[in-house]
């Protein structure tokens, strides 16, 4: 059951592929994914009895998610949350969870339409500030500190000009970004949804390719860049030197988030929203396959292009955003910022007592 206003149908059923639990165990990972539509963070792992575990908490307009060992960053409607694992080595929560993430900090940015979130080599939080068409970091006094913008954006303005949305980090530095267009007018990207999506090299401002359709989530994988060619339903491989695009696989839905783990891509798919996503190439691709769009998480073998495992959501939730692998975590849980549990969950370092 998803928490929503009374009077609305809120039931969402979650189904998983038969081998998902084994895949998570074999690949020594759990995962986190978000739904901005319903404002939720989902954590997925394997319970002690071998079943797939789902833990969900409410975070308003949950978007970009980034996992670091023992820590999770989450971008929401107007804040960046930092969640910390409160368990010590060997401890379990509720006899089932080997990680218990609790919100410890929320940096307020205002509504800047935070998309993807990451950290640089020093641990500094970076995020895609879509509303202001730039990459940014947190600032103690201001809503954000801009660190880069595409050279075709003439000024920082709250106009979502090009729909900058994805960021690939390499060695702790932003190396590539994606945007839906090169527009430099207010919401100009909305007229460029079908073509003209760009992958940009940050350091040089070079347009690697402009042959994408509503791209998202660039990720460096070997000598190439993987990109979600979202409006075509494709995971694509881009040669950063030539810009050549090669399709890896078709996914039945509008792609947004991607995380790479052990030769696999974890991706979120959503059902196309009326209006913004109407008339895209994805519609024809689904029709050609006599298929309906999914809402869920797919696990794709990057060597073969096969979808090997999946999570499917049916019911009220129809759109997801980001996904992150959580290596070496078996069964994670979290606490929400507005729950009774968080008020009574108090921890401290027992070694402090030695200072008295």
N, C-alpha and C positions, 0 to 999 in steps of 0.2 A: 504494500500500500504506500502510495506516494503522498506526502503532505501537501494538500492544495485546498483552496477555499471551498467551503461547504456548497453543495449544489452542483459541483462539477464531478464528472466521472473521473476517478483517479486511479483505478486499478491498472496495474501493469504486470504482466506475466513475464518472467525471465526463464528462458530455456537455454540449455547449453548442449554442445555436441558431446557425444558419448565419451570421447577421449580427452576432453579438456582438462580434467583433473590429472590424468596421467601426463599430459603435455606440460602442465605447470610444474609437477614434481620432477619430471625428467630434465626440464630446462631450468630448474631451481629458481623459480620466480613466481611472484604474484603480480597483480596489476591494479592500477587505479584508472578510472575513467569518469568523465563529467557529463552532466546534462545541464546546459544553461537554460533550456526550456523550462525545466522544473526546479532548477537550482539545487542540484544534488551532486555529491561526491560519492562514487561507488568504489569500494575496495573488494577485490576478488582474490581468493586464495583457496587452499585445501584444508578442510577441517580434519581433526584427528580421526574421525570415522571414515575419511576418504571421500566425502562428498564435497562438492564445490561450495564455498562459503561466499555469501554476499553481505557486505556491511555498507549501509548507506546513511549519509548525514546531509542535512540541509545547509547549503551555503548559497546565498542569493546570487543567481546568474553565474554559477560555477563554470569557469572557462579553462584557461591554460593551467596545466599541472606539470610540476617538475619534481622528480624524486632524487634526493641525495641520500646516502646511507644514514638512516635514522631520522630523516627530515623530509617533509613534503611542503612545497610551495604551491599555492593555489591562487589564481587570479579570479576575482569576482566582480560584482557590479561596480564597486567603487573602492575596493581594497585589495591588497595582496596579503594573504594569510601565510603564516609560518606555523606548521604543525610539527611537534617534536615527539619522538618515541619516549614515553615515560617509563618503559620497562628497563630493568638492568639485565645484563647477560644471564640467560638461564631462566628468567622469570616468564610466567605466562599470565595472561589476563583471562579471567573467566574459564580457566582450564582449557582454553582452546586457541588463544591468539598469542603469537610470538612477537607481535608488534602492536602497540596501542598508541596511536597518534593523537595528541591533544593540542588544540590551538593555543599557542603561547604569545603570538603577536599578530596584529593586523595593522598594516601601514595604510593609511587612508590616502588615496590618490584622487578621489572624485571620479565621476563617470567619464573615463577616457577610453572606454571600450577595450580593456585589456584582452589581448588574444593569447599568444604563447608567452610562457615564462621560462627563464633559464637562469643559470649562474655563471659568472666568469671565473677565471683561474683563481682569483682571490676570494671567491665566495659571494661577490657582489651580485645582487639580484638584477637581472635584465628582463625587460618585457617589451612586447610589441604594443605600442600605443597607437591603436588603429584610428582613433578619433583625430589625433594630431599628425598622423602619417609619419611616424618616426619610431626609432628605437629609443628606449628610455631606461633610466634606473631610478631608484628611490631617492628621495631628498628629505632631510630632517625638517626643513622649513616649508618646502613647497610641495605641490602635488606630484611633481616628477622633475627629473633632470634629463633633458634630451641629450643623446650621445651621437645620433646619426639620423639623417633623413636622405631620401633619394634626391639626386641633383635636379630632377624634373619638378620637385615640389618647391615652389618659390617662397613659401613662408609657412611657419607653424600656425595652423588655424584649426579650430574644432569643427572641421568640415568633412572628415573621412573622404578625402579626395580620391585616393587610389586604392583604398581598402588593403593597405599593408597588413599582412596577417600572420606570416610564418617566418621563423628564424632558425637557421642552422648554425650551431656553434662548432668551432674546430680549435682544439687546444685552449679552450676557455675564452675564445674571441668570436664575435659574430662574423661569419664568413659569407653566408648567402641569406637572402630574404625573398619572400614571394609577395606579389601584389596582383590584384585583379586587373589593373590597368596602369597606364602612365598618365592618367588624368590629373590635371592641376586646377580643377574647379570643384565646388561643393558636390559631394556624392557623384562625381562624374563617372566613377567606376560602374554604376548601375546600367549605363548605356553600353558597356563593354564586357558584358558577362559571357558572351559567346566566344570571343577570341581576344587576343591581345594581352593575355595574362603573362606576367613576367617573372623570371628568376634573375635576381640582381646579385652581383658580387659586391660585397660591402666595401672592401678596401679601395677598389678601383672605380666603383659606381658603374661598372660595365653591365650592360644587359646581356646576360648569357643566352637567353632565348625570350622571344615574345610570342611564342606559338602555343601557349597554354590557355586553358579555359577555366577560370576561377581557381587558380592553383592555391594549395595550402601545404603547410608542414614540410619544408625542405629538410632533408637529413643527409649527411655525408656518409657514404657507404663505400669503402675502398677508394677507388679513383674516380667515382661518379657521385652524382647527387640524386637521391631519390626524391620525387615530388609527387604529391597528390594532384593529379589533373582532374579536379573535383567534378566539374560540370560534364566531363566525359566518363566519369566512373572508373578512371584508370589510375593505377600506380605506375609511374613512369620513371625511367632511368635517363638522366641527362648527362651528356659528356660536357664537363665544364669548359673545355677548350673550344669545341666546335658548336656547342648548343644542340647537338643532335639528340632527338628524343626517341626513346624506344619503350614501348609498352611492356610491362611485366605481367599484369593481369587485370581483368575487369572485375569490379566489385559492385554488387547490386545495391547501390545507394549513393547518396551525395557524401563524398569523403571529406573529412576534416583533420582529425588528429592521427599522428603516426609515431610509433616508438619502435626502435630496432633492438632486437634481442636474439643473440645466438642464431644468426642467419635467417631470422623471421621478422616480418613487419607486422606489428599489431596496429590495426587501423579501426577508426570508428566510421560507421556509415549511418546516414539518416534518411528518412523519407523526405523527398523534395517538398519544400514549403510552397504553397500557392503564391503566385506573384513573383517573388524574387527568383525562384528557381523554375518558373514555368518556361517551357519551350526550349530547354537546353538539349544538347546532344545526348545527355543521359536518358532522356525520355525515349528517344528512338532506339538507343542501345538496349534498353530494357524490353521494349516492344519486340525488337528483333529476336530476343531470347525468350519471348513469351513469359516474362517475369515481372514481379512486383518488387518495388524497392523495400529494402530492409531497414530496420533500426537496430544497431547492435555493434559488436566488436568482432572483427575477423582476424584470424591468425594466418598469415600468408608465408609460405615457404619461398624465399626469394630466389632460390636456385631453380625451382621448377615452376613458380608462379601459381602453385596449387593453394587453395584455401583449405588448410588442414584441420582447423578447429574454429569454433565460433560461439558467441553469446548472442541471443536474439531477444529483443524486448518487443512485446506486443501489447497494445492498449493505449493508455494515456500518453506515455512518453514516445515521441516520434523523432526527436532530434538529440544527438549527442555532439560533444565537441572534442575534447582531447583525451589522450590515453598515455599512460606511462608505465613501463615495466618497473618492477620493484625487485631487483635480483636479491637472492639469498634470504627472502622473506617468504615464509610458508603460508601464514594465515593472518593478515593484518585486520585491524579494526581502527576506528577513530571515534572521537566524540565531537558532536556538533557544538557550535558556539552558543546556541540558545536552548540548551537542554538542561534538565534537572541534574543529570549526571555530572556535568562539568562543574556545577556549583559545589558539589560535595567531593570532587576528585582533587585532592591536594597532595602534592609530593614535595619532598625536599631531599637534599643530599645528607645522608646520616653522618657523613664525616664532619659536617659543620659542628656537630655536638662535641667533637674533640677539641674545638677551639675555645670552649668555655673553661 
